[in-house]
């Protein structure tokens, strides 16, 4: 499933290509993909509307229209958005085509068919997509050690599973939770209620730093994105633990191990992320020397 860095990459690639264009026609081939409203109304309401801009919230994309209507998209596991010439061969499993006023098409394909679209009228409350239930963005100043401790500090659930709770932090999935915990030096299966404040501080610093790093590492041109069909642009060369089971740790050389936490595969370093409290691991990319409050002034959403 695309996580925040990938979704932000898609936004940055797609937005400049559709901004100011009019949607001349909409073809829906799988009606279940338009979660709200029904496909016929979805198509008729979009026809003739002009794109204002795009935003991102967590793993959701929002296409804002000049009418102040908004189209919300969640790619789920295998969804993909592409801008293509109208005569370009379609990808397999293309379910929605938006014909644009410049002769190009915005196409949505999805092998698993879990991705969903919602079209909301101006000032209409969003009781459909779930976007209103999202927690803090990784770049929010709200995301402090105190915030994490209040929201998660009493939970017995593994800290890895807690990082996947979108109502606490929006946009983190299985890949970047592993990377964040490695950077913070925290064992993925540690119960959240066993973390001390110094560890919450490290975690609060690691979340924005890692998400910002991987968002930048994901940068790609529209041409490269189209050439790879919106799929081959992920951070595999930059991952330090996720998917690296059996390889040496980039910090200490210890062999990385894999466990299952909450039904999710998790890779960690047994030396740098010990199954206990009070160990002295520090990651130099954070330059932390104790319980310091982090500050993050950049904007991921653009």
Secondary structure, 3 states (H helix, E strand, C coil): CCCHHHHHHHHHHHHHHHCCCEEEEEEECCHHHEEECCHHHHHHHHCCCEEEEEEEECCEEEEEECCCCEEEEECCCCEEEEEEECCCCCCCCEEEEEEECCCEEEEEEECCCCCEEEEECCCCCCCCCCHHHCCEECCCCCCCHHHHHHHHCCCCCEHHHHHCCCCCEECCCHHHHHHHHHHHCCCCCCEHHHCCHHHHHHHHHHHHHHHHHHHHHCCCCHHHHHHCCCCCCCCHHHCCCCCCCCCECCCCCCEEEEEEECCEEEEEECCCCCCCCCCCCCCCCCCCCCCCCCCCCCCCCC
